Amino acid sequence: AIQESPVKGTGLGGFPAAYAKAQMEYFKNGKTNETEKLVAGSPEYAFNEYLQIFLEQGLFGFILFLLLSFLIIKGGTRDNQIGAAGSFIGLSVFALASYPYHLWQFPVVWVLLGTVCTTGNNRETCSKKQTGRGRIIFSILLVVVLGFASTVCISRQKVIYNAKKEWKRLQPFYTVKAYDKVVESYDSLYTVLNFDQKFVFEYGMILNATNMRVKANCVFSRGVEISCDPMFYNVKGRNYHEMKEYKKAEECYTHSIELLPERIYPYYLLTRLYADPANYQPDKMWKAAQAVLEKEPKVHSVAIHEMRDEVNKILIEKEAINER
């Protein structure tokens, strides 16, 4: 994924789409084994902040981040801020195997530790007053910049908090499928919460259920950009199927299979697509149905049994039609 844009990067939040694209290409080349297909998933984060920064911000952003981290640690050790420097190093090591910088508490800690390390104890001698004065100016500028950034972030977080509070109030209507009552409210929240994949999914499903399918496809496309969950391809394909755009529906289901080859649901959707009288393709239908009936699911569930029962009914119905 990094090779696609090593210098520029994908942009902030571009990891899921880049990961999905890379995984689809990997499974399409045919060199994978069954174990890899079985354990494949759709993570939201890279579980290594440095790799994710490199992917999203490119080489220059990655080098800048490493340089800033180095200067913070160097400043902390130079000014005898051993506790702050040690804590900063610990957080940096933790970021090698997790995603702390995606939880707001850790970036706050990162900034606080960085501030302590860089401002230090201003115990300069009289012969070094100029250096001390420069450090004071730097500290003031740093506080101003951090204060401005904090104000902007707090204002943004307040808007997001209020939007999520309103969304939580609307969710019971979504749960009972009272879509007509909440479609306008979801629409007003979309500009604020279009980074939240769960909200985007719900909003797309509401638009689909209220027959605003063209708009629903735009929302599902947004879901593909911010998530590597194959369900966005599945629901987008279903939406295209309902619009009778069979080729586009097939492409969506194919992408879903390429992303996670061992999922049964997209094969079930393909079976229904090929069994549609307006798009009847018996050979492809039988092949997709065979995958539904024979693939071993990761977890057996009622949904799997229901899909298999429906596929069997479709096959029996098509056989009866062919015999006439």
C-alpha positions as CSV (number, residue, x, y, z in Angstrom):
1,A,0.0,0.0,0.0
2,I,2.9,2.4,0.8
3,Q,4.4,1.8,-2.6
4,E,1.3,3.4,-4.3
5,S,2.2,6.9,-3.0
6,P,5.4,6.8,-0.9
7,V,6.2,10.5,-1.0
8,K,2.8,12.2,-0.9
9,G,0.9,9.5,1.1
10,T,-2.9,8.8,1.0
11,G,-3.9,11.6,3.2
12,L,-5.2,11.6,6.8
13,G,-7.7,8.8,7.3
14,G,-6.7,7.0,4.1
15,F,-5.4,3.8,5.7
16,P,-8.6,1.7,5.4
17,A,-9.2,2.3,1.7
18,A,-5.4,1.8,0.9
19,Y,-5.4,-1.4,3.0
20,A,-8.5,-2.8,1.3
21,K,-7.1,-2.1,-2.1
22,A,-3.7,-3.8,-1.3
23,Q,-5.5,-6.8,0.2
24,M,-7.7,-7.2,-2.8
25,E,-4.7,-7.1,-5.1
26,Y,-2.9,-9.6,-2.9
27,F,-5.7,-12.1,-3.0
28,K,-6.3,-11.6,-6.8
29,N,-2.8,-12.6,-7.7
30,G,-3.6,-16.2,-6.8
31,K,-0.5,-16.9,-4.8
32,T,-2.2,-17.0,-1.4
33,N,-3.0,-20.1,0.6
34,E,-6.2,-21.1,2.4
35,T,-4.9,-20.2,5.8
36,E,-4.3,-16.6,4.8
37,K,-7.8,-16.4,3.4
38,L,-9.3,-17.7,6.6
39,V,-7.5,-15.3,8.9
40,A,-7.9,-12.2,6.7
41,G,-9.7,-9.4,8.3
42,S,-10.6,-5.7,7.8
43,P,-8.8,-3.7,10.5
44,E,-9.5,0.0,11.0
45,Y,-5.9,0.7,12.0
46,A,-2.4,-0.6,11.1
47,F,-1.6,-1.5,14.7
48,N,1.7,0.3,14.1
49,E,1.4,4.1,14.2
50,Y,4.6,4.6,12.3
51,L,3.6,2.5,9.3
52,Q,0.2,4.3,9.3
53,I,1.8,7.7,9.5
54,F,4.1,6.7,6.6
55,L,1.2,5.4,4.6
56,E,-1.1,8.5,5.2
57,Q,1.4,11.3,5.4
58,G,4.1,10.0,3.0
59,L,7.9,10.0,3.4
60,F,8.3,13.7,4.3
61,G,5.5,13.6,7.0
62,F,7.0,10.4,8.4
63,I,10.6,11.9,8.6
64,L,9.2,15.1,10.1
65,F,7.3,13.1,12.8
66,L,10.5,11.0,13.6
67,L,12.6,14.2,13.7
68,L,10.1,15.9,16.1
69,S,10.1,12.8,18.3
70,F,13.9,12.7,18.4
71,L,14.1,16.4,19.3
72,I,11.6,16.0,22.1
73,I,13.5,13.0,23.6
74,K,16.9,14.8,23.1
75,G,15.5,18.0,24.9
76,G,14.1,15.9,27.8
77,T,17.4,14.1,28.4
78,R,19.5,17.3,28.0
79,D,17.4,19.2,30.5
80,N,17.3,16.3,32.9
81,Q,13.6,15.7,32.4
82,I,14.2,12.0,32.8
83,G,10.6,11.1,33.8
84,A,9.0,12.9,30.9
85,A,11.5,11.7,28.4
86,G,11.2,8.1,29.6
87,S,7.4,8.3,29.5
88,F,7.6,9.7,25.9
89,I,9.9,6.9,24.9
90,G,7.5,4.4,26.4
91,L,4.5,5.9,24.5
92,S,6.6,5.8,21.3
93,V,7.4,2.1,21.8
94,F,3.8,1.3,22.6
95,A,2.9,2.9,19.2
96,L,4.9,0.2,17.5
97,A,2.3,-2.4,18.2
98,S,-1.0,-0.6,18.7
99,Y,-2.9,2.6,17.7
100,P,-2.7,5.0,20.7
101,Y,-2.6,8.1,18.6
102,H,-6.1,7.4,17.3
103,L,-7.5,7.7,20.9
104,W,-7.7,11.3,21.9
105,Q,-6.2,10.8,25.3
106,F,-2.8,9.7,24.0
107,P,-2.2,12.6,21.7
108,V,-2.9,14.9,24.6
109,V,-0.4,13.0,26.7
110,W,2.1,13.2,23.7
111,V,1.7,17.0,23.6
112,L,2.1,17.4,27.4
113,L,5.2,15.2,27.6
114,G,6.6,17.0,24.5
115,T,6.0,20.3,26.2
116,V,7.7,19.3,29.4
117,C,10.7,17.9,27.5
118,T,11.2,20.9,25.3
119,T,10.7,23.7,27.9
120,G,12.7,22.0,30.6
121,N,14.2,23.5,33.7
122,N,15.4,27.0,32.8
123,R,18.4,26.9,35.2
124,E,20.8,28.9,33.1
125,T,23.8,30.8,34.4
126,C,24.1,34.6,34.0
127,S,26.6,34.0,31.1
128,K,23.9,32.1,29.2
129,K,21.1,34.7,29.6
130,Q,20.7,35.0,25.9
131,T,20.1,31.3,25.5
132,G,17.7,31.4,28.4
133,R,15.8,34.3,26.8
134,G,15.6,32.5,23.5
135,R,14.2,29.4,25.3
136,I,11.6,31.6,27.0
137,I,10.5,33.0,23.7
138,F,10.3,29.6,22.2
139,S,8.3,28.3,25.2
140,I,5.8,31.2,24.8
141,L,5.4,30.6,21.1
142,L,4.9,26.9,21.8
143,V,2.2,27.6,24.4
144,V,0.5,30.0,22.0
145,V,0.5,27.5,19.1
146,L,-0.6,24.6,21.4
147,G,-3.3,26.9,22.9
148,F,-4.7,27.8,19.5
149,A,-4.6,24.2,18.3
150,S,-6.3,23.0,21.5
151,T,-9.0,25.7,21.1
152,V,-9.7,24.6,17.5
153,C,-9.7,20.9,18.5
154,I,-12.0,21.5,21.5
155,S,-14.5,23.5,19.4
156,R,-14.5,20.7,16.8
157,Q,-14.9,18.0,19.4
158,K,-17.8,19.9,20.9
159,V,-19.6,19.9,17.5
160,I,-18.9,16.2,17.1
161,Y,-20.1,15.5,20.6
162,N,-23.4,17.3,20.0
163,A,-23.8,15.5,16.7
164,K,-23.2,12.1,18.2
165,K,-25.6,12.9,21.1
166,E,-28.3,13.7,18.5
167,W,-27.4,10.5,16.5
168,K,-27.8,8.4,19.7
169,R,-31.3,9.9,20.1
170,L,-32.2,9.0,16.6
171,Q,-30.9,5.4,16.6
172,P,-34.0,3.8,18.2
173,F,-36.0,4.9,15.2
174,Y,-33.3,3.3,12.9
175,T,-33.5,0.1,15.0
176,V,-37.3,-0.2,14.5
177,K,-36.9,0.8,10.8
178,A,-38.9,4.1,11.1
179,Y,-36.6,5.5,8.4
180,D,-39.0,8.2,7.1
181,K,-38.9,9.9,10.5
182,V,-35.2,10.2,10.7
183,V,-33.9,10.6,7.1
184,E,-33.8,14.4,7.2
185,S,-32.1,14.4,10.7
186,Y,-29.4,11.9,9.5
187,D,-28.9,14.1,6.4
188,S,-28.2,17.1,8.6
189,L,-25.7,15.2,10.7
190,Y,-23.9,13.7,7.7
191,T,-21.5,16.7,7.1
192,V,-20.3,16.3,10.7
193,L,-20.2,12.6,11.1
194,N,-19.2,11.4,7.7
195,F,-15.9,10.1,9.2
196,D,-17.8,7.6,11.3
197,Q,-18.3,4.4,9.4
198,K,-21.2,3.1,11.5
199,F,-23.1,6.4,11.0
200,V,-22.3,6.3,7.3
201,F,-23.6,2.8,7.0
202,E,-26.8,3.6,8.9
203,Y,-27.4,6.7,6.8
204,G,-26.8,4.8,3.5
205,M,-29.3,2.0,4.6
206,I,-31.9,4.7,5.5
207,L,-31.5,6.3,2.0
208,N,-31.8,2.9,0.4
209,A,-34.9,2.0,2.4
210,T,-36.6,5.4,1.5
211,N,-35.9,4.8,-2.3
212,M,-33.1,7.5,-2.5
213,R,-30.8,4.9,-4.1
214,V,-28.6,7.3,-6.1
215,K,-27.8,9.3,-3.0
216,A,-27.4,6.0,-1.1
217,N,-24.6,4.9,-3.5
218,C,-22.8,8.2,-2.9
219,V,-22.9,7.5,0.8
220,F,-21.8,3.9,0.4
221,S,-18.9,5.1,-1.7
222,R,-17.9,7.3,1.2
223,G,-18.0,4.2,3.4
224,V,-15.6,2.5,1.1
225,E,-13.2,5.4,1.4
226,I,-13.2,5.4,5.2
227,S,-13.5,1.7,5.9
228,C,-12.2,-1.6,4.7
229,D,-15.3,-3.5,5.8
230,P,-16.6,-5.5,2.8
231,M,-20.2,-4.8,3.9
232,F,-20.1,-1.5,2.2
233,Y,-19.5,-3.3,-1.1
234,N,-22.3,-5.7,-0.3
235,V,-24.9,-3.1,0.5
236,K,-23.8,-0.9,-2.5
237,G,-24.2,-4.0,-4.7
238,R,-27.7,-4.7,-3.3
239,N,-28.5,-1.1,-4.0
240,Y,-27.4,-1.4,-7.6
241,H,-29.3,-4.7,-7.9
242,E,-32.5,-2.9,-6.9
243,M,-31.7,-0.2,-9.4
244,K,-31.4,-3.0,-12.0
245,E,-27.8,-2.0,-12.7
246,Y,-26.7,-5.6,-12.7
247,K,-23.1,-5.1,-14.0
248,K,-22.3,-2.6,-11.3
249,A,-23.9,-4.9,-8.6
250,E,-21.7,-7.7,-9.8
251,E,-18.6,-5.6,-9.6
252,C,-19.4,-4.6,-6.0
253,Y,-19.9,-8.2,-4.9
254,T,-16.7,-9.2,-6.7
255,H,-14.8,-6.6,-4.8
256,S,-16.3,-7.9,-1.5
257,I,-15.1,-11.4,-2.4
258,E,-11.7,-10.2,-3.4
259,L,-11.3,-8.4,-0.1
260,L,-12.4,-11.3,2.1
261,P,-12.6,-14.5,0.0
262,E,-14.0,-16.8,2.7
263,R,-17.1,-14.7,3.5
264,I,-20.2,-16.5,2.4
265,Y,-22.6,-13.5,2.2
266,P,-21.3,-12.0,-1.1
267,Y,-21.7,-15.4,-2.8
268,Y,-25.3,-15.5,-1.6
269,L,-25.9,-12.1,-3.0
270,L,-24.3,-13.1,-6.3
271,T,-26.6,-16.2,-6.4
272,R,-29.6,-14.0,-6.1
273,L,-28.2,-11.6,-8.7
274,Y,-27.6,-14.3,-11.3
275,A,-31.0,-15.9,-10.5
276,D,-32.9,-12.7,-11.2
277,P,-35.0,-13.3,-14.4
278,A,-33.8,-10.0,-15.9
279,N,-30.2,-11.0,-15.4
280,Y,-30.4,-14.8,-15.5
281,Q,-26.9,-16.4,-15.8
282,P,-27.2,-20.1,-14.9
283,D,-23.6,-21.1,-15.0
284,K,-22.5,-18.2,-12.8
285,M,-25.5,-18.8,-10.5
286,W,-24.6,-22.4,-9.9
287,K,-21.0,-21.5,-9.2
288,A,-21.9,-18.9,-6.7
289,A,-24.5,-21.2,-5.1
290,Q,-21.9,-23.9,-4.8
291,A,-19.7,-21.6,-2.8
292,V,-22.6,-20.8,-0.4
293,L,-23.4,-24.4,0.2
294,E,-19.8,-25.8,0.4
295,K,-17.7,-23.1,2.0
296,E,-17.0,-23.6,5.7
297,P,-18.0,-20.6,7.7
298,K,-15.8,-19.2,10.4
299,V,-18.7,-19.2,12.8
300,H,-21.9,-21.2,12.2
301,S,-25.0,-19.1,12.7
302,V,-28.7,-18.9,12.0
303,A,-28.0,-16.5,9.1
304,I,-25.7,-19.0,7.4
305,H,-28.4,-21.7,7.6
306,E,-31.1,-19.3,6.3
307,M,-28.9,-18.3,3.3
308,R,-28.2,-21.9,2.4
309,D,-31.9,-22.7,2.7
310,E,-32.8,-19.9,0.4
311,V,-30.1,-20.8,-2.1
312,N,-31.4,-24.4,-2.2
313,K,-34.9,-23.1,-2.9
314,I,-33.6,-20.9,-5.7
315,L,-31.8,-23.9,-7.3
316,I,-34.9,-26.1,-7.0
317,E,-37.1,-23.4,-8.5
318,K,-34.7,-22.9,-11.4
319,E,-34.5,-26.7,-12.0
320,A,-38.3,-26.9,-12.1
321,I,-38.4,-24.0,-14.7
322,N,-35.8,-25.7,-16.8
323,E,-37.7,-29.0,-16.8
324,R,-40.8,-27.4,-18.2
